[in-house]
């Protein structure tokens, strides 16, 4: 059986840095990032990008006065996992800033 390919969207920071994430990850990041920016909070966001030659990790400083654009490949909003949103928010509020943490099980998800 072939592996399921997730639609890839992009996050663009300050019109200079663009990174691809699958739409499901991007939707979760958008909720967390916009929530913090809406409150006027500044924070770091670090991700790994093994697909880019020679660049394995990138960090940016997010603040309300720097543009962040989320562009989705798919037309449908992915279902959000509240447990993952909580884990990502906890990471974003830590001294290291927002990092992609593994998605925990969603107890509300159908089995």
N, CA, C and O atoms as a GROMACS GRO file, in nm:
protein
  444
    1UNK      N    1   0.084  -0.118   0.000
    1UNK     CA    2   0.000   0.000   0.000
    1UNK      C    3   0.089   0.124   0.000
    1UNK      O    4   0.186   0.131   0.075
    2UNK      N    5   0.056   0.221  -0.082
    2UNK     CA    6   0.136   0.343  -0.092
    2UNK      C    7   0.112   0.433   0.029
    2UNK      O    8   0.003   0.433   0.086
    3UNK      N    9   0.214   0.508   0.067
    3UNK     CA   10   0.202   0.600   0.179
    3UNK      C   11   0.112   0.716   0.138
    3UNK      O   12   0.116   0.762   0.024
    4UNK      N   13   0.032   0.763   0.233
    4UNK     CA   14  -0.056   0.876   0.209
    4UNK      C   15   0.029   1.003   0.201
    4UNK      O   16   0.111   1.030   0.289
    5UNK      N   17   0.009   1.081   0.095
    5UNK     CA   18   0.081   1.206   0.077
    5UNK      C   19  -0.008   1.320   0.127
    5UNK      O   20  -0.120   1.337   0.078
    6UNK      N   21   0.041   1.396   0.223
    6UNK     CA   22  -0.034   1.508   0.278
    6UNK      C   23  -0.015   1.630   0.189
    6UNK      O   24   0.094   1.653   0.137
    7UNK      N   25  -0.122   1.710   0.171
    7UNK     CA   26  -0.107   1.836   0.097
    7UNK      C   27  -0.009   1.927   0.170
    7UNK      O   28  -0.013   1.938   0.293
    8UNK      N   29   0.080   1.991   0.094
    8UNK     CA   30   0.181   2.078   0.154
    8UNK      C   31   0.145   2.224   0.135
    8UNK      O   32   0.128   2.272   0.022
    9UNK      N   33   0.132   2.294   0.247
    9UNK     CA   34   0.111   2.437   0.245
    9UNK      C   35   0.242   2.507   0.280
    9UNK      O   36   0.343   2.441   0.302
   10UNK      N   37   0.239   2.639   0.286
   10UNK     CA   38   0.360   2.713   0.319
   10UNK      C   39   0.334   2.819   0.426
   10UNK      O   40   0.224   2.873   0.437
   11UNK      N   41   0.436   2.845   0.503
   11UNK     CA   42   0.438   2.956   0.597
   11UNK      C   43   0.546   3.050   0.546
   11UNK      O   44   0.660   3.008   0.526
   12UNK      N   45   0.511   3.176   0.526
   12UNK     CA   46   0.607   3.275   0.480
   12UNK      C   47   0.624   3.379   0.590
   12UNK      O   48   0.526   3.435   0.639
   13UNK      N   49   0.748   3.403   0.629
   13UNK     CA   50   0.782   3.496   0.736
   13UNK      C   51   0.847   3.620   0.676
   13UNK      O   52   0.949   3.610   0.607
   14UNK      N   53   0.790   3.735   0.702
   14UNK     CA   54   0.847   3.864   0.662
   14UNK      C   55   0.881   3.868   0.512
   14UNK      O   56   0.977   3.934   0.472
   15UNK      N   57   0.805   3.799   0.431
   15UNK     CA   58   0.824   3.794   0.285
   15UNK      C   59   0.962   3.744   0.243
   15UNK      O   60   0.999   3.757   0.126
   16UNK      N   61   1.039   3.688   0.336
   16UNK     CA   62   1.178   3.648   0.306
   16UNK      C   63   1.205   3.500   0.326
   16UNK      O   64   1.286   3.441   0.255
   17UNK      N   65   1.138   3.439   0.423
   17UNK     CA   66   1.162   3.299   0.455
   17UNK      C   67   1.032   3.222   0.430
   17UNK      O   68   0.928   3.256   0.486
   18UNK      N   69   1.040   3.119   0.347
   18UNK     CA   70   0.923   3.036   0.320
   18UNK      C   71   0.958   2.892   0.349
   18UNK      O   72   1.063   2.842   0.308
   19UNK      N   73   0.869   2.826   0.422
   19UNK     CA   74   0.890   2.686   0.457
   19UNK      C   75   0.762   2.608   0.431
   19UNK      O   76   0.652   2.661   0.451
   20UNK      N   77   0.776   2.484   0.388
   20UNK     CA   78   0.660   2.398   0.361
   20UNK      C   79   0.631   2.308   0.480
   20UNK      O   80   0.722   2.249   0.539
   21UNK      N   81   0.504   2.297   0.512
   21UNK     CA   82   0.454   2.203   0.612
   21UNK      C   83   0.329   2.140   0.553
   21UNK      O   84   0.261   2.201   0.471
   22UNK      N   85   0.298   2.017   0.596
   22UNK     CA   86   0.172   1.963   0.547
   22UNK      C   87   0.059   2.046   0.608
   22UNK      O   88   0.073   2.104   0.716
   23UNK      N   89  -0.053   2.050   0.537
   23UNK     CA   90  -0.164   2.137   0.575
   23UNK      C   91  -0.211   2.114   0.719
   23UNK      O   92  -0.249   2.209   0.787
   24UNK      N   93  -0.209   1.991   0.764
   24UNK     CA   94  -0.255   1.961   0.901
   24UNK      C   95  -0.164   2.025   1.004
   24UNK      O   96  -0.212   2.085   1.100
   25UNK      N   97  -0.033   2.014   0.986
   25UNK     CA   98   0.062   2.078   1.077
   25UNK      C   99   0.046   2.230   1.069
   25UNK      O  100   0.042   2.298   1.171
   26UNK      N  101   0.036   2.281   0.948
   26UNK     CA  102   0.025   2.425   0.928
   26UNK      C  103  -0.100   2.482   0.997
   26UNK      O  104  -0.093   2.590   1.056
   27UNK      N  105  -0.210   2.411   0.992
   27UNK     CA  106  -0.333   2.458   1.057
   27UNK      C  107  -0.315   2.469   1.208
   27UNK      O  108  -0.363   2.564   1.270
   28UNK      N  109  -0.245   2.374   1.268
   28UNK     CA  110  -0.219   2.378   1.412
   28UNK      C  111  -0.124   2.492   1.446
   28UNK      O  112  -0.144   2.564   1.544
   29UNK      N  113  -0.019   2.510   1.365
   29UNK     CA  114   0.075   2.619   1.388
   29UNK      C  115   0.004   2.754   1.378
   29UNK      O  116   0.029   2.844   1.458
   30UNK      N  117  -0.085   2.768   1.280
   30UNK     CA  118  -0.154   2.895   1.261
   30UNK      C  119  -0.236   2.932   1.385
   30UNK      O  120  -0.233   3.048   1.428
   31UNK      N  121  -0.307   2.839   1.442
   31UNK     CA  122  -0.388   2.867   1.561
   31UNK      C  123  -0.300   2.915   1.675
   31UNK      O  124  -0.332   3.014   1.741
   32UNK      N  125  -0.189   2.846   1.699
   32UNK     CA  126  -0.100   2.882   1.809
   32UNK      C  127  -0.031   3.016   1.784
   32UNK      O  128  -0.027   3.102   1.872
   33UNK      N  129   0.022   3.033   1.664
   33UNK     CA  130   0.095   3.157   1.632
   33UNK      C  131   0.002   3.277   1.636
   33UNK      O  132   0.035   3.379   1.697
   34UNK      N  133  -0.114   3.267   1.574
   34UNK     CA  134  -0.206   3.382   1.573
   34UNK      C  135  -0.259   3.412   1.712
   34UNK      O  136  -0.281   3.528   1.746
   35UNK      N  137  -0.278   3.311   1.793
   35UNK     CA  138  -0.325   3.333   1.930
   35UNK      C  139  -0.224   3.417   2.008
   35UNK      O  140  -0.261   3.512   2.077
   36UNK      N  141  -0.096   3.383   1.996
   36UNK     CA  142   0.008   3.457   2.067
   36UNK      C  143   0.025   3.598   2.009
   36UNK      O  144   0.039   3.694   2.085
   37UNK      N  145   0.023   3.611   1.878
   37UNK     CA  146   0.040   3.742   1.816
   37UNK      C  147  -0.080   3.834   1.846
   37UNK      O  148  -0.063   3.955   1.863
   38UNK      N  149  -0.199   3.776   1.853
   38UNK     CA  150  -0.318   3.854   1.884
   38UNK      C  151  -0.306   3.917   2.023
   38UNK      O  152  -0.358   4.026   2.047
   39UNK      N  153  -0.237   3.849   2.114
   39UNK     CA  154  -0.216   3.901   2.250
   39UNK      C  155  -0.094   3.993   2.257
   39UNK      O  156  -0.059   4.041   2.365
   40UNK      N  157  -0.029   4.018   2.143
   40UNK     CA  158   0.087   4.107   2.140
   40UNK      C  159   0.215   4.042   2.188
   40UNK      O  160   0.311   4.112   2.219
   41UNK      N  161   0.218   3.910   2.195
   41UNK     CA  162   0.336   3.838   2.246
   41UNK      C  163   0.438   3.816   2.135
   41UNK      O  164   0.403   3.794   2.019
   42UNK      N  165   0.565   3.823   2.173
   42UNK     CA  166   0.676   3.792   2.083
   42UNK      C  167   0.738   3.661   2.129
   42UNK      O  168   0.741   3.632   2.248
   43UNK      N  169   0.786   3.581   2.033
   43UNK     CA  170   0.842   3.451   2.069
   43UNK      C  171   0.921   3.396   1.952
   43UNK      O  172   0.907   3.440   1.838
   44UNK      N  173   1.004   3.299   1.981
   44UNK     CA  174   1.084   3.231   1.879
   44UNK      C  175   1.006   3.113   1.823
   44UNK      O  176   0.925   3.052   1.892
   45UNK      N  177   1.031   3.083   1.696
   45UNK     CA  178   0.977   2.963   1.631
   45UNK      C  179   1.094   2.896   1.559
   45UNK      O  180   1.159   2.957   1.474
   46UNK      N  181   1.119   2.771   1.594
   46UNK     CA  182   1.230   2.694   1.536
   46UNK      C  183   1.174   2.566   1.476
   46UNK      O  184   1.092   2.498   1.536
   47UNK      N  185   1.222   2.534   1.355
   47UNK     CA  186   1.182   2.410   1.291
   47UNK      C  187   1.303   2.350   1.220
   47UNK      O  188   1.401   2.419   1.191
   48UNK      N  189   1.293   2.222   1.191
   48UNK     CA  190   1.396   2.155   1.113
   48UNK      C  191   1.343   2.135   0.972
   48UNK      O  192   1.224   2.113   0.952
   49UNK      N  193   1.432   2.144   0.876
   49UNK     CA  194   1.393   2.130   0.736
   49UNK      C  195   1.498   2.047   0.663
   49UNK      O  196   1.586   2.101   0.596
   50UNK      N  197   1.489   1.916   0.677
   50UNK     CA  198   1.590   1.829   0.614
   50UNK      C  199   1.586   1.832   0.462
   50UNK      O  200   1.680   1.786   0.398
   51UNK      N  201   1.480   1.886   0.403
   51UNK     CA  202   1.470   1.889   0.257
   51UNK      C  203   1.557   1.998   0.195
   51UNK      O  204   1.595   1.987   0.078
   52UNK      N  205   1.590   2.102   0.271
   52UNK     CA  206   1.672   2.210   0.216
   52UNK      C  207   1.819   2.175   0.231
   52UNK      O  208   1.865   2.143   0.340
   53UNK      N  209   1.890   2.181   0.124
   53UNK     CA  210   2.031   2.144   0.121
   53UNK      C  211   2.113   2.235   0.213
   53UNK      O  212   2.114   2.357   0.198
   54UNK      N  213   2.183   2.173   0.308
   54UNK     CA  214   2.276   2.246   0.394
   54UNK      C  215   2.211   2.320   0.508
   54UNK      O  216   2.281   2.375   0.593
   55UNK      N  217   2.078   2.322   0.513
   55UNK     CA  218   2.009   2.394   0.619
   55UNK      C  219   1.919   2.296   0.693
   55UNK      O  220   1.815   2.254   0.641
   56UNK      N  221   1.959   2.260   0.812
   56UNK     CA  222   1.880   2.163   0.886
   56UNK      C  223   1.785   2.225   0.986
   56UNK      O  224   1.685   2.162   1.022
   57UNK      N  225   1.812   2.347   1.034
   57UNK     CA  226   1.730   2.409   1.137
   57UNK      C  227   1.723   2.558   1.111
   57UNK      O  228   1.822   2.622   1.076
   58UNK      N  229   1.603   2.612   1.128
   58UNK     CA  230   1.581   2.755   1.110
   58UNK      C  231   1.506   2.808   1.231
   58UNK      O  232   1.416   2.742   1.283
   59UNK      N  233   1.543   2.928   1.277
   59UNK     CA  234   1.472   2.996   1.385
   59UNK      C  235   1.438   3.138   1.340
   59UNK      O  236   1.519   3.205   1.276
   60UNK      N  237   1.316   3.182   1.374
   60UNK     CA  238   1.275   3.319   1.347
   60UNK      C  239   1.214   3.376   1.475
   60UNK      O  240   1.167   3.302   1.561
   61UNK      N  241   1.216   3.508   1.485
   61UNK     CA  242   1.155   3.577   1.598
   61UNK      C  243   1.022   3.632   1.549
   61UNK      O  244   1.018   3.717   1.460
   62UNK      N  245   0.913   3.583   1.607
   62UNK     CA  246   0.780   3.626   1.566
   62UNK      C  247   0.732   3.738   1.658
   62UNK      O  248   0.743   3.729   1.780
   63UNK      N  249   0.681   3.843   1.597
   63UNK     CA  250   0.622   3.952   1.673
   63UNK      C  251   0.505   4.008   1.592
   63UNK      O  252   0.497   3.985   1.472
   64UNK      N  253   0.415   4.079   1.658
   64UNK     CA  254   0.296   4.127   1.590
   64UNK      C  255   0.323   4.221   1.472
   64UNK      O  256   0.235   4.237   1.387
   65UNK      N  257   0.440   4.283   1.464
   65UNK     CA  258   0.467   4.378   1.356
   65UNK      C  259   0.543   4.318   1.238
   65UNK      O  260   0.589   4.391   1.151
   66UNK      N  261   0.556   4.186   1.234
   66UNK     CA  262   0.622   4.118   1.122
   66UNK      C  263   0.518   4.027   1.056
   66UNK      O  264   0.450   3.951   1.124
   67UNK      N  265   0.507   4.035   0.925
   67UNK     CA  266   0.403   3.957   0.856
   67UNK      C  267   0.435   3.808   0.854
   67UNK      O  268   0.549   3.766   0.835
   68UNK      N  269   0.330   3.731   0.873
   68UNK     CA  270   0.336   3.585   0.863
   68UNK      C  271   0.217   3.545   0.777
   68UNK      O  272   0.103   3.582   0.806
   69UNK      N  273   0.244   3.470   0.670
   69UNK     CA  274   0.139   3.428   0.578
   69UNK      C  275   0.131   3.276   0.578
   69UNK      O  276   0.232   3.208   0.569
   70UNK      N  277   0.009   3.224   0.590
   70UNK     CA  278  -0.017   3.080   0.585
   70UNK      C  279  -0.093   3.053   0.455
   70UNK      O  280  -0.201   3.108   0.434
   71UNK      N  281  -0.036   2.970   0.369
   71UNK     CA  282  -0.102   2.933   0.244
   71UNK      C  283  -0.119   2.782   0.241
   71UNK      O  284  -0.024   2.706   0.262
   72UNK      N  285  -0.242   2.740   0.216
   72UNK     CA  286  -0.275   2.598   0.218
   72UNK      C  287  -0.289   2.542   0.077
   72UNK      O  288  -0.338   2.610  -0.013
   73UNK      N  289  -0.246   2.419   0.061
   73UNK     CA  290  -0.260   2.352  -0.068
   73UNK      C  291  -0.404   2.304  -0.085
   73UNK      O  292  -0.466   2.324  -0.189
   74UNK      N  293  -0.457   2.240   0.020
   74UNK     CA  294  -0.592   2.184   0.015
   74UNK      C  295  -0.698   2.289   0.042
   74UNK      O  296  -0.670   2.392   0.103
   75UNK      N  297  -0.820   2.261  -0.003
   75UNK     CA  298  -0.930   2.355   0.016
   75UNK      C  299  -1.007   2.336   0.145
   75UNK      O  300  -1.088   2.422   0.181
   76UNK      N  301  -0.983   2.227   0.215
   76UNK     CA  302  -1.059   2.201   0.338
   76UNK      C  303  -0.974   2.226   0.461
   76UNK      O  304  -0.854   2.199   0.463
   77UNK      N  305  -1.040   2.278   0.565
   77UNK     CA  306  -0.974   2.299   0.694
   77UNK      C  307  -0.950   2.163   0.760
   77UNK      O  308  -1.046   2.088   0.780
   78UNK      N  309  -0.826   2.130   0.793
   78UNK     CA  310  -0.800   2.004   0.863
   78UNK      C  311  -0.865   2.004   1.002
   78UNK      O  312  -0.880   2.109   1.064
   79UNK      N  313  -0.902   1.886   1.050
   79UNK     CA  314  -0.957   1.874   1.184
   79UNK      C  315  -0.846   1.901   1.284
   79UNK      O  316  -0.736   1.845   1.272
   80UNK      N  317  -0.873   1.986   1.381
   80UNK     CA  318  -0.772   2.023   1.480
   80UNK      C  319  -0.778   1.930   1.600
   80UNK      O  320  -0.886   1.890   1.644
   81UNK      N  321  -0.662   1.898   1.652
   81UNK     CA  322  -0.648   1.814   1.770
   81UNK      C  323  -0.622   1.906   1.889
   81UNK      O  324  -0.514   1.964   1.898
   82UNK      N  325  -0.720   1.922   1.981
   82UNK     CA  326  -0.702   2.011   2.096
   82UNK      C  327  -0.581   1.976   2.182
   82UNK      O  328  -0.516   2.065   2.237
   83UNK      N  329  -0.550   1.848   2.193
   83UNK     CA  330  -0.434   1.807   2.273
   83UNK      C  331  -0.304   1.855   2.208
   83UNK      O  332  -0.210   1.893   2.278
   84UNK      N  333  -0.299   1.853   2.076
   84UNK     CA  334  -0.179   1.901   2.006
   84UNK      C  335  -0.167   2.052   2.016
   84UNK      O  336  -0.057   2.105   2.034
   85UNK      N  337  -0.281   2.122   2.004
   85UNK     CA  338  -0.279   2.268   2.021
   85UNK      C  339  -0.225   2.305   2.159
   85UNK      O  340  -0.148   2.399   2.173
   86UNK      N  341  -0.267   2.230   2.260
   86UNK     CA  342  -0.219   2.255   2.396
   86UNK      C  343  -0.069   2.230   2.408
   86UNK      O  344   0.003   2.307   2.471
   87UNK      N  345  -0.021   2.121   2.347
   87UNK     CA  346   0.122   2.088   2.353
   87UNK      C  347   0.205   2.192   2.278
   87UNK      O  348   0.312   2.232   2.325
   88UNK      N  349   0.156   2.237   2.162
   88UNK     CA  350   0.228   2.340   2.085
   88UNK      C  351   0.229   2.473   2.160
   88UNK      O  352   0.329   2.544   2.160
   89UNK      N  353   0.117   2.507   2.223
   89UNK     CA  354   0.109   2.632   2.301
   89UNK      C  355   0.205   2.627   2.419
   89UNK      O  356   0.271   2.726   2.450
   90UNK      N  357   0.213   2.513   2.484
   90UNK     CA  358   0.306   2.498   2.596
   90UNK      C  359   0.450   2.518   2.547
   90UNK      O  360   0.530   2.584   2.613
   91UNK      N  361   0.483   2.461   2.431
   91UNK     CA  362   0.616   2.479   2.374
   91UNK      C  363   0.640   2.627   2.342
   91UNK      O  364   0.748   2.680   2.371
   92UNK      N  365   0.540   2.693   2.283
   92UNK     CA  366   0.556   2.833   2.245
   92UNK      C  367   0.577   2.923   2.367
   92UNK      O  368   0.644   3.026   2.358
   93UNK      N  369   0.523   2.883   2.480
   93UNK     CA  370   0.536   2.962   2.604
   93UNK      C  371   0.664   2.929   2.681
   93UNK      O  372   0.690   2.990   2.785
   94UNK      N  373   0.742   2.834   2.633
   94UNK     CA  374   0.865   2.794   2.701
   94UNK      C  375   0.979   2.888   2.663
   94UNK      O  376   0.968   2.964   2.566
   95UNK      N  377   1.089   2.885   2.739
   95UNK     CA  378   1.205   2.970   2.705
   95UNK      C  379   1.262   2.943   2.565
   95UNK      O  380   1.319   3.033   2.504
   96UNK      N  381   1.248   2.820   2.514
   96UNK     CA  382   1.299   2.787   2.381
   96UNK      C  383   1.206   2.831   2.269
   96UNK      O  384   1.247   2.833   2.153
   97UNK      N  385   1.083   2.865   2.299
   97UNK     CA  386   0.988   2.907   2.198
   97UNK      C  387   0.919   2.790   2.131
   97UNK      O  388   0.936   2.675   2.171
   98UNK      N  389   0.842   2.822   2.028
   98UNK     CA  390   0.763   2.723   1.957
   98UNK      C  391   0.851   2.630   1.876
   98UNK      O  392   0.935   2.674   1.797
   99UNK      N  393   0.831   2.502   1.896
   99UNK     CA  394   0.894   2.397   1.816
   99UNK      C  395   0.785   2.295   1.783
   99UNK      O  396   0.685   2.285   1.854
  100UNK      N  397   0.804   2.221   1.676
  100UNK     CA  398   0.708   2.118   1.644
  100UNK      C  399   0.726   2.000   1.738
  100UNK      O  400   0.831   1.935   1.738
  101UNK      N  401   0.626   1.974   1.818
  101UNK     CA  402   0.628   1.860   1.910
  101UNK      C  403   0.540   1.752   1.848
  101UNK      O  404   0.450   1.782   1.770
  102UNK      N  405   0.566   1.626   1.883
  102UNK     CA  406   0.485   1.518   1.826
  102UNK      C  407   0.337   1.534   1.863
  102UNK      O  408   0.303   1.580   1.971
  103UNK      N  409   0.252   1.494   1.771
  103UNK     CA  410   0.108   1.502   1.797
  103UNK      C  411   0.067   1.395   1.898
  103UNK      O  412   0.087   1.276   1.875
  104UNK      N  413   0.008   1.438   2.011
  104UNK     CA  414  -0.041   1.338   2.107
  104UNK      C  415  -0.174   1.280   2.055
  104UNK      O  416  -0.238   1.337   1.967
  105UNK      N  417  -0.212   1.168   2.112
  105UNK     CA  418  -0.342   1.109   2.077
  105UNK      C  419  -0.452   1.205   2.114
  105UNK      O  420  -0.446   1.272   2.217
  106UNK      N  421  -0.553   1.213   2.029
  106UNK     CA  422  -0.670   1.295   2.056
  106UNK      C  423  -0.777   1.203   2.110
  106UNK      O  424  -0.829   1.119   2.037
  107UNK      N  425  -0.810   1.217   2.240
  107UNK     CA  426  -0.910   1.126   2.297
  107UNK      C  427  -1.047   1.139   2.230
  107UNK      O  428  -1.129   1.048   2.239
  108UNK      N  429  -1.074   1.251   2.163
  108UNK     CA  430  -1.203   1.271   2.097
  108UNK      C  431  -1.206   1.211   1.956
  108UNK      O  432  -1.312   1.206   1.893
  109UNK      N  433  -1.091   1.165   1.908
  109UNK     CA  434  -1.085   1.111   1.771
  109UNK      C  435  -1.158   0.976   1.764
  109UNK      O  436  -1.150   0.896   1.856
  110UNK      N  437  -1.228   0.952   1.653
  110UNK     CA  438  -1.295   0.822   1.637
  110UNK      C  439  -1.192   0.710   1.624
  110UNK      O  440  -1.086   0.729   1.564
  111UNK      N  441  -1.223   0.600   1.679
  111UNK     CA  442  -1.133   0.483   1.677
  111UNK      C  443  -1.163   0.395   1.560
  111UNK      O  444  -1.097   0.292   1.542
   0.00000   0.00000   0.00000
